[in-house]
Amino acid sequence: MTEKLWGGRFQKGTDKVVEDFHSSIRFDQRLYRQDIKGSIAHARMLGRQDIISLDDASAIVKCLEDILADIEAGIVEFDVSAEDIHMNLEKLLTERVGEVGKKLHTGRSRNDQVALDIRLYLRDEIEETSELLRDLLKTLLERAEENLETIMPGYTHLQKAQPITLAHHLMAYVQMFERDLSRLQDCARRMNLSPLGSGALAGTTFPLDREGVAEELAFDGITENSLDAVSDRDFAIEFCSSASLIMMHLSRFCEEIILWSSQEFSFIELDDAYATGSSMMPQKKNPDVAELIRGKTGRVYGSLMALLTVMKSLPLAYNKDMQEDKESLFDAIDTVKGCLTVFTPMIATMTVRKEQMKEGAKGGFTNATDVADYLVKKGLSFREAHEIVGKMVFLCLEKGLSLDELSLEDYQKCSPIFTEDIFDAIDVVRCVNDRQVPGGPAVQAVLSSIKKAQERLER
């Protein structure tokens, strides 16, 4: 059995079952790069501060760089009995460089070490996730520009409500994903403080240069309280919360993609590369990618709830429960990145059936509000106009007609205010383009919104 680096207090080895149960190397080995990066910065600082000799610090740094190269070359096997990535790397270091390697942990605990590693790791992952969101935003803006005049029905309660454009609809999601990007940036900013030097919970008696290490590792500063530094996982919870909102927005969009690609809607067709077939029914083309993303949303929510539940009753400072942070965090990261990676090209390659969308906008009395607005502009109060148009819709239902198909005589029976120009006023294209208020669906309003979003993205 491997001798534990912490084993001086103990008179017997760890039970094999406990060793397997206790070990986290199966999942935390992905932190190897961050752990080595943090250890190199720590070793250099120990040398600068004359806590260990400069020669010893140099030897440690060189050996850690060699270990990193060997891991990335695939020639290092981690040892379950060494528990976690931190102890595995220290064990490798000591085996290679001898007694000098045992000096690396001076003034450091695994508690502040793991807090550092997770922050470094999550900082990288937030940037990668942010880049995937930027790619999605670029794609949505491109598709919006292509569909400035693509008329479609807008819905409330999943009932046809008013005509809009596909560009306007896509820009709603641009707003959502921009907020997601902003939340990730906020999360990264709050997280970007170095906990190294906090020790197990009470700092250390050695004259560490915490600020120098923080600067070398590109942190904005250092954590101010050693207890909080080693027991804080707010940043991981905050990321999972942000990831949950990203997944919620993806899921809502996927639900619409699923509906739109059905025969009942026929608004879009997914590219063959982003759909699947049936093992039994040869005619099927299933939106499985969208369905999987919708399903994986619950998985990310689960990661958030798991982290909140793990942390909810923990006394200060570090507790072994906190080892449970990593699998939930890692799974949330992997899931949201995987979903963004496949969602963006699915949107980029889908075919928009513009005529079907426009036909859909003509049904369901989507221009009823415009009839009411017409009457208001002629002098009626909105409530009077609302009642008149409601009766007209009932008349249409009785006759099996749309508002466009009523005669002028039918209109004038409902109100003498109507004249021939009512038919121009309720054309769905005009219904859209008369809504020029900022944030509305008119072509120029949406184009302005697109340009602003493009500028924000470039910044």
C-alpha positions, -999 to +999 in steps of 0.1 A: +000+000+000+013+035-009+026+054+021+003+085+026+020+119+026-002+127+056+004+093+073+027+103+103-002+104+127-016+070+117-005+035+129-023+015+102-032+018+065-065+030+051-090+002+044-091-006+007-129+001+005-124+035+023-095+042+000-117+038-031-145+057-015-123+085-004-103+090-036-112+117-060-085+112-086-110+096-110-126+130-116-103+157-103-074+146-125-087+171-150-073+198-127-037+187-133-027+217-154-041+242-130-026+224-100+009+224-116+005+260-126-004+270-091+024+248-076+050+265-099+039+299-088+040+288-052+075+273-055+089+304-072+074+325-044+090+303-017+123+308-034+119+346-037+109+348-001+139+328+010+116+302+026+133+276+005+165+281-015+164+294-050+181+262-062+154+240-046+127+262-060+142+260-095+145+222-092+109+219-082+097+241-110+117+222-136+104+189-124+068+201-124+072+213-160+085+179-169+056+162-152+032+184-171+048+175-204+047+138-195+010+140-185+001+157-218+021+131-236+000+104-220+028+086-201+017+093-166-007+070-147-024+084-116-026+063-085-060+059-067-042+053-034-027+088-036-063+101-033-064+132-054-046+152-081-027+172-055-012+143-037-006+124-070+014+153-083+033+158-051+041+120-050+054+122-086+075+152-078+090+136-047+098+104-066+116+123-093+134+151-074+138+134-040+137+152-007+136+186-023+100+178-036+088+176+000+095+213+005+068+224-021+040+221+004+055+246+028+030+272+038+002+255+018-027+232+025-047+211+002-076+233+012-063+265-003-047+244-031-079+230-043-097+263-039-070+278-062-072+250-087-110+252-091-108+290-096-081+286-122-100+258-140-134+276-139-118+308-152-106+290-183-139+272-187-159+304-184-139+319-212-145+289-234-182+289-226-183+327-233-167+321-267-193+295-275-220+320-265-204+346-288-204+322-317-241+316-311-248+353-309-230+358-342-251+331-358-283+344-345-275+379-357-266+366-391-299+346-394-318+376-381-303+398-409-314+371-434-350+372-422-358+408-416-388+405-438-398+369-430-433+373-415-444+348-389-470+346-362-461+356-327-477+337-299-490+340-264-503+310-245-492+291-277-521+307-295-515+330-325-514+366-313-499+391-336-477+390-368-440+396-362-408+386-382-385+357-377-357+383-372-377+399-343-382+364-328-345+356-331-335+389-315-355+379-284-330+351-279-301+374-287-312+394-256-313+363-235-279+350-245-264+384-241-276+384-205-261+349-201-227+362-214-229+391-190-236+368-161-206+347-169-184+377-170-197+388-136-191+354-122-155+354-135-149+388-121-161+379-086-142+346-087-109+361-098-092+363-064-064+341-053-070+320-021-035+306-020-018+315+013-049+308+033-035+275+044-059+250+060-080+278+075-058+302+094-030+312+070+006+304+079+035+317+099+057+318+068+062+352+051+043+343+019+039+369-009+003+362-016+000+393-039+030+382-060+015+348-065-019+363-074-003+386-100+017+357-115-015+337-119-034+367-134-058+372-105-072+406-097-062+403-061-063+380-031-091+367-009-093+387+024-103+361+049-086+327+052-117+309+066-139+321+037-112+315+011-110+277+018-147+271+025-162+293-003-178+276-033-201+305-042-183+309-075-190+273-085-227+277-075-229+310-093-215+293-125-240+265-122-267+291-118-255+309-149-252+276-167-288+267-157-301+300-172-282+293-204-297+259-206-332+273-199-328+296-228-315+268-250-344+246-239-370+272-247-355+277-281-353+239-287-390+236-278-398+260-306-375+243-330-392+210-322-426+226-328-416+245-359-401+214-375-433+194-371-458+189-400-484+209-380-461+240-382-437+233-411-419+266-404-384+251-407-366+220-417-335+209-398-304+199-418-300+162-421-268+164-401-287+176-371-317+152-372-321+115-369-345+088-383-365+060-369-354+024-367-390+014-377-407+042-395-388+051-427-405+085-432-394+100-398-370+129-394-367+135-357-353+167-340-333+146-316-306+172-311-331+198-299-348+172-277-316+161-261-306+197-253-341+202-238-335+170-217-300+179-206-313+211-191-326+191-162-291+177-157-275+211-152-304+221-129-295+190-109-258+201-107-269+234-093-292+218-067-266+193-057-240+221-050-265+241-031-275+211-010-239+201-003-231+235+010-262+244+029-253+232+064-215+232+064-198+249+093-166+268+086-141+260+073-133+231+050-153+198+052-148+167+032-184+171+019-169+198-004-152+171-025-186+166-039-184+200-056-163+189-085-184+162-102-214+185-103-194+215-115-176+194-141-208+179-154-225+213-157-195+227-176-193+197-199-231+197-205-235+234-213-205+235-236-216+203-254-250+217-259-238+251-272-213+233-296-241+214-313-269+240-310-252+268-329-246+249-362-281+234-359-295+270-361-270+280-387-280+252-411-318+250-406-339+259-436-366+286-431-398+280-449-408+316-454-441+311-472-454+287-446-444+312-419-462+340-436-493+319-442-493+310-405-493+347-397-525+352-417-545+328-396-558+330-361-569+367-364-534+380-358-544+413-373-573+418-349-554+443-327-546+463-359-583+466-366-588+479-331-559+504-335-575+515-368-607+524-350-588+542-322-570+563-348-604+572-362-615+586-328-629+557-307-616+547-273-596+516-272-622+498-250-649+506-275-628+494-304-618+462-285-655+453-281-663+460-317-634+439-330-643+411-306-678+409-321-663+410-356-641+380-347-672+361-335-689+370-368-659+356-387-660+324-367-697+320-375-690+326-413-658+306-414-639+337-427-608+357-417-609+394-411-593+399-445-622+380-461-650+401-446-666+426-470-665+463-465-703+460-459-696+435-431-672+460-416-695+489-418-723+469-401-700+466-371-690+503-373-697+530-398-662+544-392-647+517-414-637+527-450-619+510-478-585+517-463-591+491-436-579+464-459-545+481-463-543+486-425-547+448-418-522+435-443-498+414-422-467+431-437-481+465-428-492+452-394-455+444-387-439+475-402-463+499-386-449+488-353-418+510-354-415+516-317-380+508-305-379+471-297-408+463-320-409+441-351-407+466-379-378+460-402-360+492-394-365+487-356-352+452-358-323+462-380-314+489-355-315+463-327-292+440-348-266+467-353-265+476-316-261+439-307-233+435-333-215+465-318-219+452-283-205+418-294-175+435-311-167+454-279 
